Amino acid sequence: MTTTGAHQDAAGPTARGYWWWERRRSVVLDVGLAGVSALECGLEGVRFADTAVLPVPVGVVFGLLAGSVLLLRRRWPASVVLVSIAVTPAEMGFLMAVVGLYTLAASELPRRVIAALAGMQLAGTLIVTFVRTRQSVSQGDFDTSRWYVPLIALMMSVGLTAPPVLFGLYVGARRRLMESLRERADSLEQELSLLADRAEQRAEWARTEERTRIAREMHDVVAHRVSLMVVHAAALQAVALKDPPKAVKNAALVGDMGRQALTELREMLGVLRAGEQVAARKASDAGPSLTVPLAAVGLAAAAAAAAAAEDGPGMGDIEALVGQSRETGMVVELAVHGESRAYAPEVEQTAYRVVQEALTNVLKHASGAKVVVRLAHREAEVAMQVENGPSDRAAQDAGLGLPSGGNGLVGMRERVTALGGVFVSGETDAGGFRVSAVLPYRAA
């Protein structure tokens, strides 16, 4: 008998404790069968000793030893059947023959071995039954047909051999089927566990992507507006006493920048909340089998990203962005090449954010430098470049005290590469800095 790996682990200590038996009841059953078989063969050994002209104790001991072999039926079923075939001429071992054939047929031995041993048992039983039946008929005073003895011998031998073999084959096939089903269930459980782990990994990846996207959006929205506010506040401080009208104008600009920053923050948070509501609604429609934390994260990320791209700024707002930078005193030149056309929302927003972050970096790190913003509309892509010259030393020494987290270029590169574009940044030979990006007509 065989067991699957999981059942071997569960039954291991029991199997080791009872030799080749897996359960205690199997030990009790086999010991009981062996005892009954030994008793049967011992009683039949008395008749065998009389027939073979042997001492009765010899026949009894022979029968007891032969019948007790049934104790080994689970470990060596073929040996039990061979012993049963050997004692068939002595007309003993009926129980051993039946149980041995059943165990043999239910075992994992090859079918040809089972068929050969079953055929030998059938042949031995047929011969012994034929001889004994013919002797009984010849000693009686009744007349029988010539087919009577062969027919009786065949029926008895088949009746004693076929049922245990067929029942054993059925039990063995059923056991193998159950083991196969258990193995398939274990395999399916492992696959489901693996799928659950992968789903959790995908959900964690979606959460990480969403956190990164939110951080990038927060940086893009806040950094530029706050930088402009700091510049105007510094100008307000410088001219507050010397030029009150200009101070009032700068104060108004600071207020406008603050309101715009707050408006963009509210819009972004509203988009995120709307995306979460859409994802939760889709997850609930999918059924209770999907848990919201796993199912909703990816949907929320996708919905929020799509909504943010739809409602966010685009390339048409770059001119206004350049105008805001000029109001801070920056010298910015805008050059547009090619015919402008509509792009995918995420391409439009990414182009705007690249220019916005590049101008913010110039304001932080190259105060007073001249800036050139170039946009090129090509057949299947749009290219943008923001290049600034060397910073004004006096303005740089004055400094605005604007901190830098070092995330601007990283965020721009992530945005561009996510759409299948190319991003390059670095210093120029003239001592300035250049940011270049090329985006496909539609996101990859």
TAHU-V443170 format. One record per pair of residues at least 6 apart in sequence whose C-alpha atoms are under 7 Angstrom apart, sorted by the first residue. I is the first residue (numbers start at 1). J is the second residue. If there is no record, write none. Layout:
BEGIN
<<I,J> <I,J>>
END
This chain:
BEGIN
<<1,107> <1,108> <3,179> <4,179> <4,183> <11,22> <14,22> <14,23> <15,21> <15,22> <15,23> <20,75> <21,27> <30,71> <31,71> <34,67> <34,68> <34,69> <34,70> <34,71> <35,68> <37,67> <37,68> <37,93> <37,95> <37,96> <38,63> <38,64> <38,65> <38,66> <38,67> <38,68> <39,64> <41,63> <41,64> <41,67> <41,92> <41,93> <42,60> <42,61> <42,63> <42,64> <43,60> <44,63> <44,92> <45,59> <45,60> <45,62> <45,63> <46,56> <46,59> <46,60> <48,59> <48,90> <49,55> <49,56> <49,59> <67,93> <67,96> <69,80> <70,80> <70,96> <73,80> <73,100> <73,103> <74,103> <77,100> <77,103> <77,104> <78,104> <80,100> <81,97> <81,100> <81,101> <84,93> <84,96> <84,97> <85,121> <85,124> <87,93> <88,124> <88,125> <89,128> <98,160> <98,164> <101,118> <101,164> <101,165> <102,164> <102,165> <102,167> <102,168> <103,168> <104,114> <105,114> <105,165> <105,168> <105,169> <106,168> <106,169> <106,171> <106,172> <107,172> <122,157> <122,158> <122,161> <125,157> <126,153> <126,154> <126,157> <129,153> <130,149> <130,150> <130,153> <133,149> <134,149> <200,294> <203,294> <203,297> <203,298> <206,297> <206,298> <206,301> <207,297> <210,301> <216,411> <220,353> <220,357> <221,261> <221,264> <221,265> <222,261> <224,356> <224,357> <224,360> <225,257> <225,261> <227,360> <228,328> <229,254> <229,257> <231,328> <231,400> <232,250> <232,253> <232,254> <232,328> <233,254> <236,247> <236,250> <236,251> <239,246> <239,247> <240,247> <268,308> <271,304> <271,307> <271,308> <272,304> <275,300> <275,303> <275,304> <276,300> <279,296> <279,299> <279,300> <280,292> <280,296> <283,290> <283,292> <283,295> <283,296> <309,345> <309,346> <309,349> <310,345> <312,349> <313,349> <313,352> <314,348> <314,349> <314,352> <315,348> <315,349> <315,351> <315,352> <318,352> <322,332> <326,332> <330,368> <331,370> <331,371> <332,370> <332,371> <332,372> <333,371> <333,372> <333,373> <334,372> <334,373> <334,374> <335,373> <335,374> <335,375> <336,374> <336,375> <336,376> <337,375> <337,376> <337,377> <338,376> <338,377> <338,378> <339,377> <340,377> <343,441> <343,442> <344,442> <344,443> <347,439> <347,442> <347,443> <350,415> <350,416> <354,412> <355,386> <357,408> <358,386> <358,435> <364,402> <366,390> <366,391> <366,396> <367,391> <367,392> <367,395> <367,396> <368,391> <368,392> <368,395> <369,388> <369,389> <369,390> <369,391> <369,392> <370,388> <370,389> <371,386> <371,387> <371,388> <371,389> <372,386> <372,387> <372,388> <373,385> <373,386> <373,387> <374,384> <374,385> <374,386> <375,383> <375,384> <375,385> <376,382> <376,383> <376,384> <377,383> <380,440> <380,441> <381,438> <381,439> <381,440> <381,441> <382,438> <382,439> <382,440> <382,441> <383,437> <383,438> <383,439> <384,436> <384,437> <384,438> <385,435> <385,436> <385,437> <386,434> <386,435> <386,436> <387,433> <387,434> <387,435> <388,432> <388,433> <388,434> <389,430> <389,431> <389,432> <389,433> <390,430> <390,431> <390,432> <413,423> <416,422> <416,423> <416,439> <419,443> <419,444> <420,440> <420,443> <420,444> <421,438> <421,439> <421,440> <422,437> <422,438> <422,439> <423,436> <423,437> <423,438> <424,435> <424,436> <424,437> <425,434> <425,435> <425,436> <426,433> <426,434> <426,435> <427,433> <427,434> <428,434>>
END
